[in-house]
């Protein structure tokens, strides 16, 4: 899984994980929502809880297959205010 600390403006954000290898379409990714407030909170996102948001990937969801991890706030009109620290990959 992925463990990190986050704080922000009491909104819901998403973590996005892109896998290595062939992806159809090329922008396909897996994601999970998390919420923040104005205090640092630790979040743990287990690989099994990541949801495929578009397309498919030839790689399976394992730490060694991660191409990149990103954080997003989108899909509605709001001011993004998100701080992230201490990102770690963990054994589930």
C-alpha positions in Angstrom: 0.0 0.0 0.0 0.9 3.7 0.1 1.1 5.6 3.4 1.4 9.4 3.6 0.5 12.4 5.7 -1.7 15.1 4.3 -3.4 18.3 5.4 -5.4 21.0 3.6 -8.7 22.8 3.3 -11.3 20.2 4.3 -11.9 18.9 0.8 -11.8 15.5 -0.8 -8.8 14.7 -3.0 -7.5 11.6 -4.9 -4.3 9.7 -5.1 -3.6 8.4 -8.6 -1.3 5.5 -9.4 0.0 4.8 -13.0 1.5 1.5 -13.7 4.5 0.6 -16.0 4.0 -1.1 -19.3 1.2 -1.0 -21.8 -1.9 1.0 -20.8 -5.0 1.4 -22.9 -5.7 4.3 -23.1 -2.3 5.7 -22.2 -3.8 7.9 -19.5 -5.4 5.0 -17.6 -4.8 5.0 -13.8 -6.0 3.6 -10.5 -7.2 5.9 -7.7 -8.7 6.2 -4.3 -10.3 9.2 -2.5 -9.1 10.7 0.8 -10.2 13.7 2.8 -8.1 16.3 4.6 -8.5 19.0 7.2 -6.2 21.6 8.6 -4.3 19.1 10.8 -1.7 16.6 9.6 -3.4 13.1 9.2 -1.8 9.8 8.2 -3.6 8.0 5.4 -3.0 4.4 4.3 -4.3 3.4 0.8 -4.1 -0.4 0.3 -3.3 -1.5 -3.2 -6.4 -3.7 -3.2 -8.6 -0.6 -2.6 -7.3 1.3 -5.6 -10.0 1.5 -8.3 -9.4 1.4 -12.0 -10.6 4.7 -13.4 -10.2 4.2 -17.1 -8.9 1.6 -19.5 -6.7 -1.3 -18.5 -3.0 -2.0 -17.8 -0.9 -5.1 -18.7 0.9 -4.8 -15.3 -0.6 -6.0 -12.0 -0.9 -3.7 -9.0 2.3 -4.4 -7.2 4.8 -1.9 -5.8 7.4 -2.9 -8.4 5.0 -2.0 -11.2 4.3 1.6 -10.1 5.4 4.2 -12.7 4.2 7.2 -10.8 2.0 8.5 -7.9 0.2 11.8 -8.1 -2.3 13.7 -6.0 -5.3 15.4 -7.6 -8.2 17.7 -6.7 -10.6 18.1 -9.6 -14.1 17.5 -10.9 -15.7 20.5 -9.1 -15.1 24.2 -8.6 -12.9 24.7 -5.5 -9.6 26.1 -4.4 -7.0 23.4 -4.1 -5.0 23.6 -0.8 -3.2 20.3 -0.2 0.1 19.5 1.5 1.6 16.0 1.4 4.6 14.6 3.2 6.3 11.3 4.3 5.1 9.2 1.3 6.1 5.5 1.8 5.3 2.2 0.1 4.3 -0.4 2.7 3.6 -4.2 2.8 -0.1 -4.9 3.2 
